[in-house]
Amino acid sequence: MMIPDFKPCELCALSDDELNALFAYIRNQLSETKPDSVERTKALDLLDAIRIEFKRRIAKRFGWINPAP
């Protein structure tokens, strides 16, 4: 399994479609990982960062300031 190596600050450069595709890819790859593996931890951390980026974009779209993670 290969999880892309993105830093959370790099996610803001992706378009909404790219972010959705990355989210879907990682979710599909999770089933192939062992429960206690480093790759699974990395994937879950990246999914969490994507979730926070989506919340930030929604907050920005509606004029809210600094959404809670």
N, C-alpha and C positions, 0 to 999 in steps of 0.2 A: 504494500500500500504506500502511496506517496501523497503526503499532505503538503500543499504548497506552503512555502515559507514566507508568510506575510507578517509584518509588524502591524499592530493596531493603527498606528499613525498613517500607514500606507493605504488603508482601506478607504479613506476619504477621497482618494484619487480615482477610485473605481466608479463606473456608472452604476445606476440602479440595476440594470440588466446583468452586468458583470458580477455585482455583489450577490444577486439572486442565484446566478449560476454557480458561484463559488460555494454558497450556502448549501445548495442542492447536492453538489459534488461531494462535499465533506460529509453531509448526512448519509449519503449512499455508501461512502467509504467506511463509515463507523462500524458497519456490520462485519467488516473483514478484519477488524483489529481485536487483539486480545484485551480483556478487561483491564489489566494492570500495566499495559505497555506505555512506553513514552510517546509513541505515535498517537495513542488514544487521548492522552492528556493534552498533547499539542493540538489535536483536532477539537477537543472540547473547549480549550482556551480560545482558539480561533473562532469557533461558533459563538462564544460569548462576546468576543470583540465585534463580530458582525452584528449581533443583536444590539449592542450598544450603539454602533454606527447607524443602524436603522432608526433607533430611537432618537438619535441626534438629528438625523435628516427630517424626521417627522416633526420634531420640535422646531426646527429651523423653518420648515414650511409653514407652520401655523403661528410662528412668531413667539413661541415659548422660549424661555431662557434656561440653559443648562439642565436638561432632563436628568432625573435620578437614574443611575444605572440599575 
